Amino acid sequence: MEINLSMDLLWQQISNTGALECVAVCFGVTEVLLARKDKVLLYPAGIISICAGAVVLIQAKLYAETLLNAYYLVMSIYGWAKWNSKSGFGAPQISRSSKIEQLVSWGIALVGWGVLYGFLTGFTDSDVPLLDSLISSTAWAGMWLLAKRKLENWIWLNISNLIAIPLLIYKGLILFAILTVFLFVVAIFGYLDWKKKLENDPYELQPV
């Protein structure tokens, strides 16, 4: 009986999902599947998802995640240009993060967390500033590494996904929560796929 009630409630929440949330979810799924396959088309799909999702997040008062979407937009444009570039600016091959890149990613996550938390508590009516800011800062680190085609991007993105799932459920964004569960699973396989490519690449350079 309780299971039926839970499924009815879930279906009701999904049925009430707005068009923009559906668009964001569909293109978000497309983006992560293309990322797993190491396809540059992940970026235009991501841009559509970002723009639609930003409106939904503002309505839910998830301001840090809205800022995260703005960052996603910038990094998507940057990554799209970088992946397409044939010059030294480009990132033609998957590689591991160097020690410096690891430090930078940690700095993005920790400093970003503090800055976002301060912004949310000081200038918004956010009721979940601690988690909202942590989700965004760890995803910032992941997107920076994705643009550079670094294997460790999947780890940072999944830290963000893992924290985001219960928060999205709490906020009633059930379809977004289901999408994030899907992204979490795909990111695991994305990491394994990229790692396999690295192991099979005889020309892989060791990071310093």
C-alpha positions in Angstrom: 0.0 0.0 0.0 2.8 2.4 1.0 4.7 1.5 -2.2 1.6 2.2 -4.3 1.1 5.6 -2.6 4.8 6.5 -3.2 4.6 5.5 -6.8 1.4 7.5 -7.2 3.0 10.5 -5.6 6.1 10.1 -7.8 4.0 9.9 -11.0 2.0 12.9 -9.9 5.1 14.9 -9.4 6.5 13.8 -12.8 3.2 14.6 -14.5 3.4 18.2 -13.0 6.8 18.7 -14.4 7.1 21.9 -16.5 8.2 22.0 -20.1 11.5 23.7 -19.4 12.4 21.1 -16.8 11.7 18.4 -19.4 13.8 20.1 -22.0 16.7 20.5 -19.5 16.5 16.9 -18.5 16.4 15.5 -22.1 19.3 17.5 -23.3 21.2 16.8 -20.0 20.9 13.1 -20.7 22.1 13.7 -24.3 25.0 15.7 -23.0 26.4 13.1 -20.6 26.0 10.3 -23.1 28.0 12.2 -25.6 30.6 13.1 -23.0 31.0 9.4 -22.2 31.6 8.7 -25.9 34.1 11.7 -26.0 32.0 13.5 -28.6 32.3 17.3 -29.0 28.6 17.6 -29.6 28.1 17.2 -25.8 28.7 21.0 -25.6 25.8 22.3 -27.8 23.5 19.8 -26.1 24.7 21.0 -22.7 24.1 24.7 -23.6 20.5 24.0 -24.3 20.1 22.1 -21.1 21.8 24.8 -19.1 19.6 27.6 -20.4 16.4 25.7 -19.8 17.5 24.5 -16.4 18.6 27.9 -15.1 15.0 29.2 -15.2 13.7 26.2 -13.2 16.5 26.5 -10.6 15.7 30.2 -10.0 12.1 29.3 -9.4 13.2 26.7 -6.8 15.5 29.3 -5.1 18.6 27.2 -5.8 20.7 30.2 -6.5 24.1 28.6 -6.3 23.1 26.0 -8.8 21.8 28.8 -11.0 25.3 30.4 -10.8 26.7 27.0 -11.5 24.6 26.9 -14.7 26.1 30.3 -15.7 29.6 28.8 -15.1 28.6 25.7 -17.1 27.6 28.0 -20.0 31.0 29.8 -20.0 32.9 26.5 -19.6 30.8 24.9 -22.3 31.6 27.6 -24.8 35.3 27.4 -23.7 35.3 23.6 -23.9 33.6 23.6 -27.3 36.2 25.9 -28.7 39.0 24.0 -27.1 37.9 20.6 -28.3 37.4 21.9 -31.8 40.7 23.8 -31.9 43.5 22.3 -34.1 46.1 24.6 -32.6 48.1 24.4 -29.3 45.0 25.7 -27.5 43.1 22.5 -28.1 42.9 19.4 -26.0 43.0 16.6 -28.6 43.5 13.6 -26.2 42.2 12.3 -22.9 44.8 12.6 -20.2 45.3 12.5 -16.4 45.5 15.6 -14.3 48.9 16.9 -13.4 49.7 17.7 -9.8 49.2 21.4 -10.6 45.8 20.7 -12.1 44.8 18.6 -9.1 45.7 21.5 -6.8 43.8 23.9 -9.0 40.7 21.7 -9.0 40.8 21.4 -5.2 41.2 25.2 -5.0 38.2 25.7 -7.3 36.1 23.4 -5.1 37.1 24.7 -1.7 37.4 28.4 -2.4 34.3 28.3 -4.6 32.4 26.6 -1.7 33.3 29.4 0.7 32.6 32.2 -1.7 29.3 30.8 -2.8 28.2 30.0 0.8 29.0 33.6 1.8 27.1 34.9 -1.1 24.0 32.8 -0.5 23.9 33.5 3.3 24.5 37.2 2.8 22.6 38.2 -0.3 19.8 35.6 -1.0 16.9 33.9 0.8 18.4 30.4 0.1 17.3 27.9 2.7 20.0 25.3 1.8 23.2 27.4 1.4 25.7 24.8 2.6 24.7 22.0 0.3 23.7 24.3 -2.6 27.2 25.9 -2.6 29.0 22.6 -2.2 27.2 21.0 -5.1 28.1 23.9 -7.3 31.7 24.3 -6.3 32.6 20.6 -6.9 30.8 20.7 -10.2 32.9 23.8 -11.1 36.0 21.8 -10.6 34.7 18.9 -12.7 33.7 21.1 -15.6 37.1 22.8 -15.6 38.7 19.4 -15.9 36.2 18.3 -18.6 37.1 21.2 -20.8 40.7 20.1 -20.5 39.7 16.5 -21.2 41.1 15.2 -17.9 40.0 11.8 -16.6 39.4 13.1 -13.1 36.5 15.3 -14.2 34.2 12.4 -13.7 35.2 12.1 -10.0 34.4 15.7 -9.2 31.2 15.7 -11.2 30.0 12.6 -9.3 30.8 14.1 -6.0 28.5 16.9 -7.0 25.8 14.5 -8.3 25.9 12.5 -5.1 25.2 15.5 -2.9 22.6 17.0 -5.4 20.3 13.9 -5.5 18.8 14.3 -1.9 18.7 18.1 -2.2 16.7 17.9 -5.5 14.2 15.5 -3.9 13.8 17.8 -0.9 13.1 20.6 -3.3 10.5 18.6 -5.1 12.4 18.6 -8.4 11.9 14.9 -8.9 12.7 14.7 -12.6 15.9 16.6 -12.0 16.7 14.1 -9.2 16.1 11.2 -11.5 18.3 12.8 -14.1 21.0 13.2 -11.6 20.9 9.6 -10.6 21.2 8.7 -14.2 24.1 11.1 -14.6 25.8 9.6 -11.6 25.6 6.1 -13.1 26.7 7.2 -16.6 29.6 9.2 -15.0 30.9 5.9 -13.5 31.0 4.3 -16.9 32.4 7.5 -18.4 35.3 7.3 -16.0 35.9 3.6 -16.8 35.6 4.2 -20.6 38.1 7.1 -20.5 40.5 5.1 -18.2 40.4 2.2 -20.6 41.3 4.5 -23.5 44.2 5.9 -21.5 45.5 2.4 -20.7 45.2 1.4 -24.4 47.0 4.5 -25.6 50.7 3.7 -26.0 51.6 7.4 -26.4 50.0 8.6 -23.2 52.2 11.1 -21.4 52.7 10.9 -17.7 51.4 14.1 -15.8 53.9 16.1 -13.8 
